[in-house]
Amino acid sequence: MAPLRTRFPSARLERSWSGVVLLALALPGCAEGQRAGASNTITDVPGVQVGHETRSGDGWQTGTTVVLVPQGATAAVDVQGGAPGTRETDLLEPGGLVTQAHAIVLSGGSAYGLATADGVMRWLEERGHGFPVGEGVVPIVPAAILFDLGRGGDFAKRPDAEFGYRAADAATDGPVAMGRVGAGTGARVGLGSASTTLPGGWTIGAVVGANPAGSPIDPTTCLPYGLFLEVDDEFGLTPPEQCPSAGEGGGASGAARETFNTTIAVLATDAPLDQTQARRMAQVANSGLARSIRPVHNLQDGDAVFAIATSAPDALSTADLQTIYAAAADVLGRAIVHAVLAEGSYCERYPGVCRER
């Protein structure tokens, strides 16, 4: 551990950092054999597109993010929060008629924001994408929302169907914009994304709108809890010279004082998962939130994690599934850290900790 000591100005931080490294080494699957994808965002998964509609200024401080898979993808969800706001989640229970979704919506606006899915449905229907019904289609568009009303914007200015339509229309397979965009516009932390490629050739990606009641920052080190999940020096953080209490103030650095919160996410992979396996991936990936936010899944949180698989289901070994699930949890935890760094206030609070981005 000697090389690590040179990076820390105090014994307290040195000990904390060493503990983080040892924890990473002890946890099976933590970044083991993983590499970040080309853009290190969810769109590294073939067939996945992401679009944002962001509204800031003139009384607005909210937005919508759409994960688009127009041809359909196996879909499931795991809801752990005590105050969720969701749409079409019962439909994603394994064993039902419908096994695929055509888009997943993450939005601000609290329950009002669920209306954004109507716009995504309209966009998909106009292009003939959806569950075949007679001579038409019914696009399957599950959604989850976070609470951002009145946080820098007018309570009455919230996302509607037009937000969803515009976000779908803006969707591309290019790198995902992060920070104060889309569903992260009015969130406490913001929007983040990450991806990984596994030795078997599969890709897993995540996008997350982080608005937690808990904090993503360890108050004993002033570093993100999820730092130990880092792949390929993606975060590039240098420990701060001093670590004042991270519980002061808001943004990504402090504990929430608002009553209403939520972290909502989408995981995607090209591994050939069936719906039951996709749900298990979402369930295991929820531990990625627990690694990167403390506390998590609170009474006032609406935490929900969707999982989509773009390849047709096929037989997978138990070892393959274990690898996929563990990597999904890591990727979601890393996406939280990217949300913290992209939002900006963390790096402003601790000058010299973040490299130029």
Residue pairs with C-beta under 8 A, 6 or more apart in sequence:
1 18
1 21
4 14
4 17
4 18
4 21
5 14
7 17
7 238
7 239
8 14
8 17
8 239
9 239
9 241
9 242
10 242
12 220
12 243
13 221
13 239
13 240
13 243
16 218
16 220
16 221
16 223
17 221
17 223
17 239
20 221
20 223
20 227
20 228
21 228
23 228
24 30
24 31
24 228
24 229
28 326
29 322
29 323
29 326
29 327
29 329
29 330
30 228
30 229
30 326
30 330
31 229
31 230
31 231
31 330
33 198
33 199
34 196
34 197
34 198
34 231
34 327
34 330
35 196
35 197
35 231
35 232
36 194
36 195
36 196
36 197
36 231
36 232
36 234
37 44
37 45
37 195
37 196
37 197
37 203
37 205
38 44
39 174
39 175
39 176
39 195
40 175
40 193
40 194
40 195
40 234
40 338
41 50
41 175
41 176
41 178
41 193
41 194
41 195
41 205
41 207
42 48
42 50
42 67
42 176
42 193
42 194
42 195
42 205
42 206
42 207
42 266
42 267
42 268
43 49
43 50
43 172
43 173
43 174
43 175
43 176
43 205
44 195
44 197
44 203
44 205
45 195
45 203
45 204
45 205
45 268
45 269
45 270
45 310
46 203
46 270
46 310
47 69
47 71
47 73
47 270
47 310
48 67
48 68
48 69
48 173
48 205
48 268
48 308
48 310
49 67
49 68
49 69
49 70
49 171
49 172
49 173
50 65
50 66
50 67
50 68
50 171
50 172
50 176
50 193
50 207
51 65
51 66
51 68
51 166
51 167
51 168
51 169
51 170
51 171
51 172
51 182
52 63
52 64
52 65
52 66
52 167
52 170
52 177
52 181
52 182
52 183
52 191
53 63
53 64
53 159
53 163
53 164
53 166
53 167
53 170
53 182
54 63
54 180
54 181
54 182
54 185
55 61
55 62
55 63
55 157
55 159
55 163
55 185
56 63
56 153
56 180
56 185
59 153
59 154
59 157
60 153
60 154
60 157
61 148
61 151
61 152
61 153
61 157
61 185
61 186
62 108
62 109
62 113
62 148
62 149
62 153
62 157
62 158
62 159
62 185
62 186
63 107
63 108
63 159
63 163
63 181
63 182
63 183
63 184
63 185
63 186
64 105
64 106
64 107
64 108
64 109
64 113
64 116
64 159
64 163
64 164
64 167
64 182
64 183
65 105
65 106
65 107
65 167
65 181
65 182
65 183
65 184
65 191
65 207
65 209
66 103
66 104
66 105
66 106
66 120
66 164
66 167
66 168
66 171
67 103
67 104
67 105
67 106
67 207
67 266
67 268
67 306
67 308
68 102
68 103
68 120
68 168
68 171
69 101
69 102
69 103
69 268
69 308
69 310
70 102
70 103
70 124
70 127
70 129
71 102
71 129
72 100
72 101
72 102
72 129
72 140
73 100
73 101
73 102
73 268
73 308
73 309
73 310
74 99
74 100
74 273
74 274
74 275
74 278
74 308
74 309
74 310
74 313
75 92
75 99
75 100
75 101
75 104
75 140
75 142
75 275
75 278
75 306
75 307
75 308
75 309
76 92
76 94
76 275
76 276
76 278
76 279
76 281
76 282
76 306
76 307
77 86
77 89
77 92
77 142
77 279
77 282
77 304
77 305
77 306
77 307
78 279
78 282
78 283
78 285
78 286
78 304
78 305
78 307
79 86
79 89
79 302
79 303
79 304
79 305
80 286
80 289
80 296
80 297
80 303
80 304
80 305
81 262
81 263
81 297
81 298
81 301
81 302
81 303
81 304
82 297
82 298
82 299
82 300
82 301
82 302
83 260
83 262
83 299
83 300
83 301
83 302
84 144
84 262
84 302
84 303
84 304
85 110
85 111
85 113
85 114
85 144
85 145
85 146
85 147
85 262
85 302
86 114
86 142
86 143
86 144
86 145
86 302
86 304
87 105
87 114
87 117
87 141
87 142
87 143
87 144
88 101
88 117
88 140
88 141
88 142
88 143
89 142
89 144
89 304
91 98
91 140
91 142
92 98
92 101
92 142
92 275
92 279
92 306
94 274
94 275
94 276
94 279
98 131
98 140
99 274
99 275
100 131
100 140
101 140
101 141
101 142
101 306
101 308
102 124
102 129
102 130
102 131
102 139
102 140
102 141
103 120
103 124
103 139
103 141
103 168
104 141
104 142
104 143
104 266
104 306
104 308
105 116
105 117
105 120
105 141
105 142
105 143
105 144
105 164
105 167
106 143
106 144
106 145
106 146
106 182
106 183
106 207
106 209
106 264
106 265
106 266
107 113
107 114
107 116
107 143
107 144
107 145
107 146
107 159
107 163
107 164
107 183
108 145
108 146
108 147
108 148
108 149
108 158
108 159
108 183
108 185
108 186
108 187
108 209
109 115
109 116
109 145
109 148
109 149
109 158
109 159
110 145
110 146
110 147
110 148
110 149
110 158
110 260
111 145
112 145
112 149
112 158
112 159
112 160
113 143
113 145
113 146
113 158
113 159
113 163
114 143
114 145
115 159
115 160
115 161
115 164
116 143
116 159
116 160
116 161
116 163
116 164
116 167
117 141
117 142
117 143
117 164
118 161
118 164
119 160
119 161
119 162
119 163
119 164
119 165
119 166
119 167
119 168
120 139
120 141
120 164
120 165
120 167
120 168
121 130
121 138
121 139
121 141
121 164
122 161
122 165
123 164
123 165
123 168
123 169
124 130
124 137
124 139
124 141
124 168
125 136
125 137
125 138
125 139
128 137
129 137
129 139
130 136
130 137
130 138
130 139
130 140
131 137
131 138
131 139
131 140
142 306
144 262
144 264
144 302
144 304
144 306
145 262
145 264
145 302
146 183
146 187
146 209
146 211
146 261
146 262
146 263
146 264
146 302
147 211
147 258
147 260
147 261
147 262
147 302
148 185
148 186
148 187
148 211
149 155
149 158
149 186
151 186
151 258
152 186
153 186
167 182
176 193
176 207
177 191
178 184
178 190
178 191
178 192
178 193
178 338
178 339
178 342
179 190
179 191
179 339
179 342
179 343
179 344
180 190
180 191
180 343
180 344
181 190
181 191
182 191
182 209
183 191
183 209
183 264
184 190
184 191
184 192
184 209
184 210
184 211
184 339
184 343
185 191
187 209
187 210
187 211
188 210
188 211
188 212
188 250
188 251
188 252
188 256
188 258
188 261
189 210
189 211
189 212
189 216
189 251
189 252
189 336
189 339
189 340
189 343
190 209
190 210
190 252
190 339
190 340
190 342
190 343
191 207
191 208
191 209
191 210
191 339
191 342
192 207
192 208
192 210
192 335
192 336
192 337
192 338
192 339
192 340
192 341
192 342
193 205
193 206
193 207
193 208
193 335
193 338
194 205
194 206
194 234
194 331
194 332
194 334
194 335
194 337
194 338
195 203
195 204
195 205
195 206
195 331
196 203
196 204
196 205
196 231
196 327
196 330
196 331
197 203
198 204
198 323
198 324
198 327
200 320
200 323
202 269
202 270
202 271
202 324
203 269
203 270
204 267
204 268
204 269
204 271
204 324
204 327
204 328
204 331
205 267
205 268
205 269
205 331
206 265
206 266
206 267
206 268
206 285
206 288
206 328
206 331
206 332
206 334
206 335
207 265
207 266
207 335
208 263
208 264
208 265
208 266
208 332
208 335
208 336
208 339
209 262
209 263
209 264
209 265
210 216
210 263
210 293
210 336
210 339
210 340
211 261
211 262
211 263
211 264
212 256
212 261
212 262
212 263
212 289
212 293
212 296
212 301
212 303
213 255
213 256
213 258
213 261
213 295
213 298
213 300
213 301
214 255
214 256
214 293
214 294
214 295
214 296
214 298
214 301
215 246
215 247
215 252
215 253
215 254
215 255
215 256
215 293
215 294
216 224
216 225
216 226
216 252
216 292
216 293
216 336
216 337
216 339
216 340
217 223
217 224
217 225
217 246
217 252
217 253
217 254
217 340
217 346
218 224
218 225
218 246
219 243
219 245
219 246
219 247
220 243
221 239
221 243
222 239
222 240
222 243
222 244
222 246
222 253
222 350
222 353
223 237
223 239
223 240
223 353
224 235
224 237
224 292
224 336
224 337
224 340
224 346
225 291
225 292
225 293
225 294
226 288
226 291
226 292
226 333
226 334
226 336
226 337
227 235
227 237
227 337
229 288
229 291
229 292
229 330
229 333
229 334
229 337
230 334
230 337
231 330
231 334
234 334
234 338
235 337
235 338
235 341
236 354
236 355
237 353
237 354
237 355
238 352
238 353
238 355
239 353
240 350
240 352
240 353
241 352
246 253
246 254
247 254
247 255
248 254
249 349
250 256
250 257
251 343
251 345
251 346
251 349
252 339
252 340
252 343
252 345
252 346
253 345
253 346
253 349
259 300
260 300
261 298
261 300
261 301
261 302
262 301
262 302
262 303
262 304
263 289
263 293
263 296
263 301
263 303
263 336
264 302
264 303
264 304
264 305
265 285
265 289
265 304
265 305
265 306
265 332
265 335
266 305
266 306
266 307
266 308
267 281
267 282
267 285
267 305
267 306
267 307
267 308
267 328
267 331
267 332
268 307
268 308
268 309
268 310
269 281
269 307
269 308
269 309
269 310
269 324
269 328
270 309
270 310
270 311
271 309
271 311
271 316
271 320
271 324
272 309
272 311
272 312
272 313
272 314
272 316
273 281
273 307
273 309
273 311
273 313
273 316
273 324
274 309
274 313
275 313
277 309
277 313
277 316
277 321
278 307
278 308
278 309
279 307
280 321
280 325
281 307
281 324
281 325
281 328
282 305
282 306
282 307
282 328
283 305
284 325
284 326
284 328
284 329
285 305
285 307
285 325
285 328
285 329
285 331
285 332
286 297
286 303
286 305
286 329
286 332
287 329
288 328
288 329
288 330
288 331
288 332
288 333
288 334
288 336
289 296
289 297
289 303
289 305
289 332
289 333
289 336
290 296
290 297
291 329
291 333
292 332
292 333
292 334
292 336
292 337
293 336
296 303
297 303
305 332
307 328
316 324
340 346
341 347
341 354
341 357
342 357
346 353
346 354
347 353
347 354
347 357
